[in-house]
Each structure stands twice: as C-alpha cells, then as structure tokens.
C-alpha cells in the first residue's frame, strides 16, 4: 500500500457554545449471523469493502460516546466500509494490542484516538512496516518520527483553554468582579492526554494576565464523572474560598456539580463552573443554571475521516 501525504485537519478550534453535538449509548458493532447459503456472498461482499480498524480510548464521557457513535454510523457497508471497533477502556496497553490485531487482519486504515501522547513508536513502526496508514483522531501523539502517522483530525485544545479564560474574564467583568481576588481549582483530564495537556496549557498561558487570579490546586479527574466528584469533594474540604472550577470535560463538571450541591453550595452561583465539550447534558445544565459555560469540542469525526479517506483514495488510486 502506498504511503500518503500527511494532511492536517482541524475540526473546531475552541468555540464558546451552548449547542448540542449528538450523543447517546454506543455499542460495539457486531454483524448479524449470515443465513445458510448466503455466507459465500457475504464473504465476497466483504472483499469489496474498505476495512478500518478503530482503537478508541474508551467510553469515559458523553463526548467519547458521541465520537464512537459517529464512527459506527459512518463507516458502514452502505458507504463502502467495514469498521472493526476496539474499546481500550482507557488503557494504552489495550490500544497497542488492538493495533497489532489490526495489522494481523491487514486492515486498510488504522484510526487511533490515543489515551496518552507518548509510547507509540514501536507499534506504529510495525504499522508503517506493514504499509497501513495510521490516522490520529481527537488527540495527538509525541513521536520522534512523524512519518509514523499519516494525519491528524481533531480540535485545538490549547485554544480551547485560552477561550475558557477569555470567557471567564468577560463574565467576571460583567458581574462587577473584575478586580476581586478569584480562587480557581482545576479538574484535569487523563494526565498526558492531548486534551489535558492542551487545555491545561491554554489556561496556564493566560493566567499571568490576571494578577488577581490564583490557581489553588489541580488534580486529575480522569475525564469521568465519578472521579470528578471525588476530587471536587476533596477540594471543598481543603479550600473554603473556591470561586471557580475549571473542569477539562463536561462529565467531570457534572461530578463537581454534584459535590458542590452536596456541600450545601449553589453551582453556577456560589462557584462558577467552566467546562469543555458542550455535550447535550451540558446544554441542559447551563439552562438549569448549574453550569456557566462549556467550550465546544466537536466529537463528530466520522464524516470528516470519510471525506479524508475518499480524498486519499483519489490522490493514491
């Protein structure tokens, strides 16, 4: 298989939003058993399909569920594709195993949403040796040889962090609190993931512009609601004067909201909630007044990858 020219596609670069990107339960695709007498035809049909192996992070959040569903509804037989989907359950070792399985199955493309940025050199070298293009979805990787992957499709996480700070500054000014001492805590995502690294950096880069803001603490909530609630409960016990929570995804924000309510405080008023992703439940939380803002990150990568694959096919017949 020919190597493809590297292409960079950015979906959305951090837009402040209250809009909905589709989400729902995502289940692993399985094929219906072929009826007797039709198996040969099914096998012949499969030969004509482009096979995509997708190593997904897991199902830790509403955003991830929507992202998975986007792939499962795009890479279908009607579009000329067969999707082999693997849920890594947020473990890098599971993704490495999945990629090696994809290589053994001689898929046409491998799509990787990496759990963390580092540790991919060996397995992606194996994919390169096999001549299988690797496309990164959502998150980036840190490798010494960027020919190990063909392209990346995702959002600008650093700008998302910067946008969150810009929104918070404007909001505080409108509330007449622009000169107040503002104490902030951050619920970080999975440490070492692109979303965590970028969103943390975006906030860190802009913090020095606000001398009256103090970052009291940062801890990982691992992008999950339960862990976000647990860490927020710890923050509330450690600090009496939290003004703002920055949650690096909506599900951690939901956990923080539960912890704040349990502590007898009012989320969205006593403590400002700044989040990321803008899933449906975040929209509902903003309407209810529990969340103040969510910075949009588009999970609908499936159609973007479909267009990309079709373009690559045209360029490399």
N, C-alpha and C positions, 0 to 999 in steps of 0.2 A: 504493500500500500504506500502511496506517495506521501511524503511529508507535506504539510500545508503551511502556507504563510501565516505567521502569527497575526491575529486580529484582536483588537481590544474593543469590547462593547460595554458601555456604561448604561445601565437602565435608568436609574434615578439618583441624583446626587443630593439627597437630603432636602426634602421639601416639607415645611411645616404643614400638617394636614389634619383634617378630621374625616378623611374619606375612608372607604372600605375597600380592601382588596380581599377577594373571596377566600373563605376558609371553611373547613369542615373536616370530618373524620377522613383520614387517609388510610386505606388498607392496601396490603401488598397485592399486586396484580397476580392473579392466577388464571390459567387457561382452563376452560371447560374441557372435560374429557371428550376426545373425539369419538363420534359414533362409529360402530363397527362398519367397515367398508369405506370410511372416509379418511382413515389415517394417512394413507398414501397421498391423497390430495392435500391434506393439511401439511404434510412434510414438504411437498412440492411448493406450496404457498409460502412456507417459511423461508425457502431458499431465495425468494424474491424480496424479502423484507430486509431493511437496514436495521441491524441489531445494535442497540445502545445499552451499555451497562452503566447503571447509575448508583454510585456509592454515596448515599445520603448520610448526613450527620446522625439523624435520629428523628424523634418526634417530641422534642423537649418543649415546643412552644406552638402557639397558634400560627405564627408565621411559618414555621417549618412544615406544619401540616398543610398549609395552603400551597407552599412551594412543592411539596411532594405531589399533591393533587394536580398541580399544573403540569407536571411531567407525565403523570399517569393518564391524563385526559388528552395530552398532545401526541405522545409517541405511541400511537395505536395503529392497528393494521390498516384502517381506512386512510391514514396518511402515509402508508408505506413503511412503517416502523414496527419493531418489536422491542419492548422495554424489559430489561432484566433489572429489577429493583432490589437494592440491598439496604436495610436499615442497620446502621452501625451502632445504634444505642449509645451514641456519644463516646465511642471508644476508637482511637486511632488504629489499634491493632486489628479491629474488625474491618475497618476500611481497607487496610493493607491486604488482608486476607481476601476481601471481596474483589479488589483489583486483580490479584493473582488468579482468582477464579475466572474473571472476565477474560484475562489473557489466555487461559487454557481453553475457554469457549470460543476464542478467536472472534470477539465482537468487532463491529466496525468502528465504534467510538466508545470511549470511556468518559463519563462525566463524573467529576469529583467535587463534592462540597466538603472541603477538608475540615476536620474537627479542630486542628491547630495548624499553624503555618509551617512548622519545621518537621523534619524526619521523613521526607518523601523521596529523597534522592535515589535510594536503591530500587524501590518498587516502580517508580516512574521510569527509571532507567530500563527496567525489564519491559515495560510497555513500549518504550521507544525502540528497543531492540526487536520487539515483535511487530513494529510498524503500525501500532494502533495509536491514533491521535487522542490526547487527553485534553479535555476541556474543563476548566475550573468554573464552578457555579457558586455564586454568592461570595465566597471567601477566597483569599489569595494564599499563596504559599511562598516560603522563603527558601530558594534553592540557588546554588552557585551557577547552574546551567539552565537558563530559561528556555532552552530548546526541549526540555523535558515535558513542557506542556504547549499546546497549540494556541490557546487563547483563554481569556477570562471574561465571564459575563457576571456583572454584579453592580452594586451601588458604591458610592463614595462615602465610606464610613467616617473618615476624618471630617469631611464637610458636614455630615450629619451631626457630629459632636459640636462643631462650630455653630451650626444653625440652632442647636438647642441653647447654647449660651446666648446667642443673639436674641432669641425669643425671650429667655428669662430676663435679660437686661431690659428689654422693652416692656415686659409685663410689670416688673418692679417699678419702673419709672411711672407707668400709668397708675399704679397703685399708690404712688406717693412714697415709695420705699427705696428710691434710688440711692439715697445716702445712708441707709441703715446698714448695720452690721448684719451680714447674711451668712448663716452657717449651713453648709451643704454636706450631705453624705451621698456616696455613690454605690449602687448595687451593680457591680461589674459582671459581664458575661463570663463564659468559659475562658480562663486565662490562657493567652496565646492564640486565641482565635482572631481572625481578621476583624470581626465586628467589635470585639472587646478592645483590641489594640487600637483600631481607628477611632472609635467613639471616645475612648479614654483620652487619646492624644488630642482629638479635636477640642475637648473640654479643657485639657491641661494647657494647650497652646493659648487659649483665650482668657484663662483665669487671671493672669497677671494684669490684664487691662482693667480689672475690677478689684481695686485695693481693699475694698470693704467686704469682699467675699472671702470666706475661709472654708477650705475643704477639711472637714473634721475627720473623715475616715472613708476608706474604700475597701470593700470586700466582695469577693465573688459570690453571686447567687446562682451561678452555673446556668443561667438562662431559664431556670424553672420557677414556677410559682411557689412551690413548697419551700425551696431553698431561699427564694427571695423573702418570703415571710419570716423564715427563721433568722436570716441576717438582719432584717429590719427590726425584729423583736430585740435582738442584741444591741442594735444601735440605740433604740429607745431607752434601754436600761442604762446605757453608757453615757448618753448625752441628753440633757434636759432642754436644750435650746436649738433643736433642728428646725431650720426654716424651709429647706428644700431637699427633696430626694430626687436624684438623677438615677433612673433605672435604665440599664442599657438594653432592655427589651420590655415589651408590654407585660409578659407573663410575670416577670419579677415585680413589675409595678403593681399588678393585681395582688401579689403576695404582700407587698408593702402596704397597700391599702387595707387589707385585712388586719395586718398587725397594728396599724395606726388606729383603726376603729376599736380594736380590742383594748388598746391603751387608753381609750376614752377621748381621743382627739379626732378632729374632723379633717379627713384627707381633702386636699384641694383648697382648703381654707387655712387651717392651723399649720399645715405642712403642704407646700406646693409640690405637685407631682409632675416631673418631667420624664417622658418616656420615649421609646423608639419602636418603630414598626408600623403602627397605625392599623392594627387588625380590627375586625368588627367589634369585638368586645371592648377595645379601647375607645372606639367611637361612642359606644353606649356608656362607658364610664365617664367620658367627657360631658355627655348630655346630662348624666346624673350629677355632675359636679365633683365627682371623686378624683378625676384626673384633669390636669390643666392643659397638657399638650402632649402630642405624640408626633415624633418626626418620622415622616413616611420612608419606608423602605419596601420596594416592590417585590413581592415573592413570585410573581408570575414569569418565571424564567423559561418555562417550557416553550411557548411560542417564539421567544427570542432565539432559543437554541435551534428550533426547527428552521427558522429563516437562515440562521448561520450555516447549518448543515447543508441546506439547499444551495447556498452561495458557494460553499466549499466544493460541492459536487460539480457545479458549473465551471469553477476555476480549475478543477482537477478531475476531468472525466476519466 
